[in-house]
Amino acid sequence: MQPSLSLLYAFSGFTVLLAFAYAVYLCLWVKRQKVENVRIASIGELIRQGANTFLRREYAVLARFAIIAAVVIAVLLPAPIWKGNPLDNVLMALSYLAGTVFSALAGKIGIYVATMANTRTAEAARKGIRPAFLMGFRGGAVMGLAVVGASLLGVAGVLMLTHQTTALLGFSFGASSLALFAKAGGGIFTKTADISADLVGKVELDIPEDDPRNPAVIADNVGDNVGDVAGMGADLFDSNVASMAAALVMAASLDKVTGGTANTATVFCYAALGLLASIIGIATARMGRKGSPTHALNSSTYVTTAIYLALTAGATALFQGFRWEIWGASAIGLFVGVIIGMVTDLFTNDTRPIVKNVAKASRSGPAFTILSGLSYGFISAMPAMVGIAVSALAAYKLCAGLGDGYAMFGISMAAVGMLSIVGMIISNDAYGPIVDNARGLTEMGDLGEDALNVTDELDSAGNTVKAITKGFAIGAAGLTVISLLGAYLSEVNASAAEMGKALLSGFDVMDPTVFFGLLVGAAIPAVFSAMLMLGVDRNAQRMVAEIHRQFKEIVGLREGKEGVQPEYDKCIDIATHGALRELVPAGLVAIVSTLLVGFIGGVAAVGGFLIGNIVSGLLLALVLSNAGGLWDNAKKYIEAGNEGGKGSPAHKAAVVGDTVGDPFKDTAGPSINTQITVVSLVASLMSTLFLALSIF
């Protein structure tokens, strides 16, 4: 059967509608569940209002940035408006704005559902772990379906309307730039509140984690939503769009040579089947009577993986022009993604020996908590980095025999394969903050010890799965940016051919210009991470001072007298203002550095810059995310009654480790992969200008 691009556009549209319809059904199902506890309902409303207020203020700041960027794009890209076709510049600017809007909607939908599902999960915990698990998972699934449906709809819509792959890069840049700032801002907010609440509550005053006396406790729950729901949703939306955009840029180039549309059709077919597999996986996800929530979440991921591989194999056999080598590259990417998830689980799951080793080391003090956790974090990067390298090499070699250009296309399809089940990945990820909030609401609503035990088990599973999804997202970003490096080379050579300049065959590190870019690029992720973590540090110090003030000045607060309430809104304001102040500079450093290297060293230097940025960024992202998840679960392992339990010296040392790990795993770590994507897209979009205007 001959693949028709119009047929696959229609199939993609049908799959998107199916995903949206199922997301609406799940959303209405969650909404129909009753919240009978008045205290839980009122606290849930405070969390919802705080999250929406932050999101509104953050989007107002980012809207100004997006408008300025759109004007610059309209003037300069894809070529200066006075030299090229003005309509192309307008389409590029509109595509960029569409990317920012879709990314913002991903965050907004996630916040809406998560702040509704958290109270209902807490209520369901009184009935047992199975109904509470289903509530949390279905709440997360709404976001998973909506985000992946929106990414496929956006990519297909831009390509259908503009017929330009360059406009796709503009759409992807819009998604990436907003995701960069949203993830950074949300990460700073959530970790400001989390660190402050833990240090004053657990370490200083020895009160429970979600004690309503703590003025930072509501801000902490708000932060779970703006950082781990809205921020991560925008991040994975960006990764999915970037992987499809990079693959489609190369597919379109290959189709021009072959004279058909088979490669472009392959990308859309595989992406749509990935969404369909996620829909089936979400619909069949259940927790057995004697099963654990971690097992249920992981099993649903493996089922979705098997469904995707079967569906894409069937499509490859059915359609003429679909190559088994391309299917193999996609399967390799997905397989390596699952392996990276398993390795992350080995280093972060509190049932595994490594977490228990760090918990045991905590008995000797916080210095040993930090030393052991960071050491294991460094070790954990090795398997994932090797996995990314092996998948890229295998996909390259597998597809190289198909002809010129297919080797890099194979790598891009490995990235598409790794992100093919991203609907399920986001569902698992969004489940984490929902059950985390539910755990806090259960404690603040005094729903009883049984309900608290249920939410503790759900929360522990959420922490493990969040660590796995972060590793998955970083691995996918690694393959995506390698393929974006290929897209950058294609863009440079297309412009060089038009300008009569020599073509680039690659980037020789012995070339001093390339080496200059490589060293600068390698330094950027470290500086970027430091700026974000210093933002958390400064903001948390302000919030700790505010918590101390309230405990000192509000009579009866520390004793928990009836009717005495802390001023929750003051802590929310501190987290909001501080996050908005800190989020823009770090992102601008990454973007401006790319522009400076390009205008100083030219396209070869930018190639080196991207290579250094990719290698350094992936390493740091893996170390920070895994070490942070390891410290978090070591703390929870001790809180479960091990190594002395709550209030013991080991517990206080583990809280210090978790405090260090919080900005590692939830602010800097997951933001780095977005930063890599952003600079790769900036390089591709600006390649013509770098070629024409560089100093050297």
N, C-alpha and C positions, 0 to 999 in steps of 0.2 A: 504494500500500500504506500502510495506517495504522500509524504507529509505536506500538509497545506498550512502555511503560516496563519491564514485567516481562520482555519479550523482550530488551530491551537490557541489563537487569541480568544476564540469563542469558548473553548474548553477552560482556559484560564479564568475567563469571566464567570463561567458557571461555577467553578470551584470556589472562587472568591465569594460569590453570592451564597453558596452553601455554607462556607465558613462564617460569614456574617449572620446568616439565619440561625445557625447553631449557637453562635455567641449570644445572640439576642435571647434565644430560648433559655440558655444557661443563666444569663443575667436576670431574666424574669423569675426563673426558678429560685435563685438566691434571694431575690427581693421578696418573694412570697413567704419566706420563712419568718416567723414572728420573733421579735425581741421583747420578752416579757419583763426582764429585769430593768427597772427604771434607772438605776445607777449606771448600768452598762450602757444603756441607750444614751444617757446624758454625756458620759465620757466619750463614747463613740462619736457623738456629734461634735465635741470639742476637737477630736482628732481630725474629723472630716473638714471642719472649718479651718483648722490650722494648715492642713495640707493644701486645701484650695487657695487659701490666702497666699501661701508661699509660691504656689505654682503661678498664680495670677501675677504676682510681683516679678517673678523670675522671667516669665514670658514677656512682660512689658519691657524689661531690660534687653532681652534677646531680640525682641521685635525691632528695636532701634538698631541693633547691630546688623540684623538681617536686611533691613532697608538700605543701610549704608553699603553693605556688601553687594546687594543687588544692583545699586547704582554703579558701583565700580565695575561689576561684571558686565552690565549693559554697555559701558563705555569701552572696555578693553577686551572682552572675550566673546567668541573664540578668537577674534582679531580686533585690533583697534577700529572703532566704529567708522572712522574717517577713511579706512583702507578697505574694509570688507563690506559684507551685506548687512545693513542695519537690522533687518528682520532676524537674522541669525543671532545677533546680540540680544535682541528683545526676547527671543525664545529661550536663550540661555538663562537670562535673568529670571524669567517666569518659571522655568524648570527648577532653578535654585530655590525660589520662594515656595514652590509646590513641595519640594523636599523638606523644607523647614516646617511647613504647615502639617504635612503628614506625620512627621516626627513628633511635633507638639501634640497632635491628636492621640498618638500612641500613648503618651504620658498621661493625658487627660482621661482617657478611657480606663487606663489602669488604676488611677486614683479613685475614680468613681466606683468601680467594682470592689476594689480592695477595702475601701473605707465602709462599704456596705457589708462585705463578707466577714470582716473581722468580728463584729458584734455577734453575728449569727453563728460563727464557728465557736465562740465562747459559750453561747447558749446551748449549742449542740453537744458540747463537751460533757454536759450533765447527763446526757443520754448514752454516752459511750464514745469510744475512739473511732468506730467506723463511721457514724454519721458526722462527727466533727471533721474527720479526714475528708470525706466527700464534699463537705461544705467548703473547706479551704481549697481543695484541689479544683473544684468547679469554678470558684471565684477566680483563681489564677488562670484557668483555661479560657475564660472570656478574653483576657488580655492576650493570651497566646494566639488565639484564632484571629482576633481583630488586628493585631500587629502584622502577622504574616499575610493575612488577606490584604491589608492596606499596602504592604510593600510590593506584592505581586501586581495589585491594581495600579499602583503608581508607576512602576517600571513599564508595564504594558501600555498604560495610557500615554506616557511621555513618548515612547517609541512609535506608537500608532499615530499620534498627533503631529510629531515633528519629523519622523523618519530620519532622525539624526542621533548617532550614538554619542556625539559630543554633548548633546543636551542631556543624555542619560548621566554623564559624568557631573553635569551641573546639578541634576536632581539628587544624585548621590552626595555631592558636596553639601547641599542644603541639609540633607538628613544628618550627615556626619558632623557638620559644624554645630547644629543645634544639639545633637547628642553629646558632643564634647562638653559644651557648657552645661547642659542639663545634668549629665552624670557628675561633673565636677561640683556644681552648685548643690545638687541633692546629696552628694557624698559629704561635702563639708557640713551641711546642715545636720544630717543624721548622726555623724560621728561627733560633732560638737556636743549634741544633747546626750548621746550614749556615754561618752567618756565622762562628762560632767556628772551625770546621774550615778554612774558606777563609782567614781572616785569619792564623791561626798557620801552617797548612800551606803554602799557596801564596805568601803575601806575605812572611812572616818566614823560613820555613825552606826555601822553594823545593822542596817535595816534592810528588808527584802528588796529584790530588784525592782519590782513595780509597786512599791509602797506609795499610796496616794499622798502621803505627807511630803514626798520629794517634789520640789517645784519643777524639776526637769523631766518628770516622768511622762507628761503629756507631749512635750517637745520630742522626747525619745521615740514615742509611738508615731508621731507625725513624721519624724525623720525616716522611719522604716518605709513609709509610703513614698515620700518624695525622692529618697535615694535608691531604695531597692525595688520599687515598683516603677515610678515614672522614669527615673534615670536609667535603670537597666532595660526597660522597654524601649526607650529611645536608642540605647546602645545596640541592642540586638536587631532593632529595625534597621539601623544604619549598617550593621554588618551584613545583613541579608541583602539589602539594596546594593551595597558595594560589591558583594560577590557576584550578583547577577549583572550589574553594570560592567564590571571588568570582563566577565565571560561574554557578554553581548557585544562589547567593543571588538573583541578578537573574533567572535563568531561572524560578525558582519564583514570584517576584513577578509576572512577566509571565504565567505560566501560570494564576495565580489570576484574572487579568483576562480572559484568553481562554477559560478553562474547559477547557483540555486539558493535555497533558504534552509537547507537541512540543518546546518549548525545552529542558526538562530532558533529554529523550531525545537532542536534538542534542548536548549537552555530552558525555553518556556515549558516544554513538556515535562522535564524533570522537576522544575520548580513547582508546577501545578500538582504533579503527583506527590511531591513531598508534603504539600498542604493537605491533600486528600488523605495521605497516610496519617498525618497528625490528627485530622478530624476523627478517623476510625480509632486511632490509639486513645484519644481523649474519651470517646464515647464508651470504650470498653474498659477503661481504667477502674479497677475496684480493689478494695482491701479485703483480704480473706479473714475469716473468723479468728484465726490464730496468727495472722501475718503481722508484719511490722509496716509502718508507713514508709520507711526507707525502701523496703523490699517492693512495696506496691508502686512507688514512684519509679524505681529503677526498672521494674518489670515492664511498666507501660512504655518506657523508652525503648527497651529491647524489642517489644512487640511492634512498635511504630517503625523501628529500623528494618525489621524483617518484612513488613508490609511494603515499605518503600522500595527495597531491593527487588521484591517480586514484581511490583507494578512497573518499575522502570525496565526490568529485564523483559517483561511482556511487551512494553512499548518499543523497545529496541528490536525485538524480533519481528514486530508487526510492521514498522515503518521502514521503507527503503531510504537509504542515506544516513540512518542512525547507525553509528559505529559501535561495535562491542568494546573497542579500545576506550572510547569515551565513557561508556557505561562502567568499564573497569576502573577508570580514573575516579569517577564519582563514587563508586563502591569503596575504593581505597580511602578516599577522604572521610567517608562516613565511618568506616571501620576504625580508622585512626582516632576520630573524634570520640568514639565509644571507649577506645583504649585509654585516651587521655583522661576521660571521666573516671575510669576504673583506678588509674594511678592516683588521681586527685583524691578519690575515696580512700585509698590505702593510707594517704598521709593526713587526712582530715576527719575520718570517721572515728567517733569515740569508742567504737567496739574493736578498733584495730590496735596493735601493739604500740605504734608510734605515738599516738595521742596519750596512751597510758604512760609511756616513758616520760613525756613532758610533764604530765600530771605528777608523776613520782619525783621528778627533778624539782618541782615547785616546793616540795617539803624543805628544800635547802635554801629557799629564798628566791626573790624575783630575778636576781642576776642569772640564776641557773635556768629559770623559765625562759628568759630572753635568749640565752646562749643556745639551749637545746632546740627551741622552736625555730630560731633563725637558721640554725645549721640544717635542720630537716627541711626547711623551706628551700634552701639552696640545692639540697640533694634532689628535691622533688621536681626541680626545673629540668633536670637532665633527661628523664624519660619523655617528657612532653616535647622538649626541643628536638630530641632525636626522632620522635614520632612525626613531627611537622616536617623535618628534613627528609625522612624516609618517604613520606607520602608525596612530597613535592618531587623527589627524585624518581620514585616509581611511576607517578603519573606522567612525568616528563618523558621517561624512557618508553613507557607503554604507548604513548601517542606520537612519538617522534617519527615512527615509520609511516605515518599517514601523509606526511608531506611538510613543506615549510610552514611554520607558524602553528602547527598542531601540537607541538610539544608544550608551549606555553598555554595553549588553549586547554590542554589536559590538566595543567595545574589549576587553572581557573575553574574547571569542572570538578576537580577534587574539593575546592572550596565550596562550590554549590552543593556537592554531595554532603560535605560535613554539616552544612547549614540546612540540608533538606528537611530535617525533622525539627526545625527551630520552633515550630508551633508547640510541640511537646516540651521542648527545652524551656521556653518562656513560661509555659503553664507550671512546670515544676519550680521555676525560679520565683514566680509571683506567689506561689503557695507559701514560700518561706516567710516573707513579711506579714502575710495574712495571719498565719498561725502564731507568729511572734507577737503581733498585736493582740490576738485572742488570748495568749498566755497572760499578758499584762492586764487585760480586761477581766479575766477570770479572777486574778488576785485582787484587783481593785474593787470588783463587784462582790467579793467574798462568796464565791459560788461553791466553796467546799474543797476539801483535800482531794477527793476523787477526781473532780473536774480539773483541778490544778495538775494532778499527775498525768491526766490525758493530754492536756495542752503542753506539758513539759516534754512528753514523748513526741508529740507532733512537731514541737519547736526544734528538738534535737535532730529529727529527720530533715526539717527545713534547712538547718544550718549545714548539714552534710550535703544535701542536694544543691544548695546555693553554691557551695564550694565547687561541686562538680560542674555546674552550669557555667561558673566563671572560667574554669579551665577549658571547657568546651568553647566558650566565646573567644577566649584568647587564642586557642588553636585555630579556630576558623578565621580569626583576624590575621593570623600568621600566613595561612594559605592565600587569603584574599589579597593581602598587600604584596605578596610575591607575584600574584597575577596582575595586580595594579602596577607593579614595576614593569611587567611586560607591556601593559597598556601605555605606560609612560614612554617606553622605548618606541612603541608604534607611533604615538603622537609626535614624538621628536622627529622620527624619520619621515613621517608624512609632511611635516612642515619643512624639513631640510630639503626634501625633493622639490617642493614648490619654490624654495628660495635658491635652489642650485647649489646647496652646500653638501659637504660630505656626510654620508650616512653613518650612524653609530652601529657597530656590531655588538657592543657590550660595554662593560665598565672595567677597565684595567686598573687594579689597585696600585700598580707600580707607577701609574700616571699621577704626578704630584697634585694635579687639580682634583682628580677623583679622591685621592687620599685625604686632601684637605676637607672635602665634603663629608667623607666617611667619619673622620674624627669629630667634626661638629655635630653630625647627625647622631652619633653614639652618645654624645653628652646631653642632648635635649631631653630624653625620657627621664634622666636623673634630675635635671633642673625642674622639669615639669612636675614630677612627683614631689620634690622638696617644697615647691611653692604651694601645692595643694595641702600637704601635711602641715606646713607652717601656718596655713590658713586655719586648719582645724585647731592647731595649738593655740593661736592667738584668740580664736573665738571661744574655745573651751575655757581658757583662763578667765575671760569676761563672764562666762556663765557660772563658773565655780564661785566667783566673787558674789554674783547675784544670789546664788543658793545660800551661801553663808549669810548674806544680809537678811534674807527672809527668815532663816532659822533663828537669827539673833533678834530681829525686830517684831516678828509676828508672834504674839503671846499665845502659848498653847500649841503651837504647830509641832514642835518636836515631840511633845507628849501625846499628840494625836487627840486633843480634846474635841468633843462633838461640836460640829458647826464651824470649826476653824479650818479654813481652806488656804492653801498656798496660792500665790499669784502666778498661775501657770502661763498666762499670756506674756509676762515679762521675759520668761525664758524662750518662748516661741519667737518673740521679737528679736532677741539677741541672736538666736540661730539664723533667723531670716536675713537680718541686715548684714551680719557677718558673712554669710554665704554669698549674698549678692555682691558684696564688696570684693570678695576674694576670687570669684569664679572667672572673671574676664581676663585678668592679667596673665594667668597661666596659659590659657588658650591662645592668647595673642602672641606669647613668646614662641610657641611652636609654629604658628603661621608666619610671623614676621621673620623668624630664623630661616625658614624655607625660602622666602622671597629674597633675603639678603644673600644667601648662598647662591641662588640662581642668578641674581644680577651681578654678583662679583665673579663667580667661577664658571657660570654657564651651565649648559645641560649636562656635561660630564660630571661636574662637581655635584649637581643635584642628584645624579645617579648614585654617586658615592654617599651622599647625605641620606638617601632613602635606605641604602643597604645598612649603613651604620645605625640608623634609627630603628629599622626592623629588628636587627639582631639584639641590640641593647634593650629595646622596648619589650620584646617578647620575654627576654630573660628576666627583666625587672618585674614585669606584670605577673609572671608565674611565681616568682619568689614571694612577692608581696601578698598576692592573693592566697597562696597555699599556707604561708607562715601565719597569716592572720586567721584563716579558718582553723588551723591547727590549735592556736592559742585559745580561740573561742570555745572549741569543743573540749579542750583540756579543762577549762574552767567549768563547763557544764558537767563533765565527768566527775569532777570533785564535788560539785553541788549535788550530785546524785547520791552522795554518801561515801565516796571513795577518798582515800588518802587524807582522812580527817574530816571531810565534809564541810558544810557551810560554817564560816566563822573561824576556821582553823588557819594556822600560818600558811599552809599550802594553798588554801582558798584565796587568801589575800594576795599571795604572790601570783597566783593564776589570774586574778583580776587585773593586776598590773600588766601582765603579759597580754591579756585581752585588750587592755586600754591602748597598748602600743599597736596591737594587731588591728584594731578597729579602722584607723585611717589607712593602714596597709591594704586590707582586703576590701573595704567598701568605699574608699575615696581614691587613692592613687592607683592601686592595682587595676581595677576594671576601667579606669579612665585612660590608661596608657594605650590600650588597643584601639580606642577611638582616636587618640592623638595620632597614632601611626597612620590610620586610614585617612585622617584629615590632611596630613602633610603629603601623603601620596597623591591624593586628589588635587591638592593645590599645585603640586608639581606637574601633573598631567595637563591641567587647565591652563597653566602659565607657560607651558613648554615653548610655544611660539615666541613669546616675549623674551624668555631666557635665551633663546637661540639668536634673537636679533639685537638684544640690548646689553649683553653681559660685558663686563670690563675686560676679563681675560678670555 
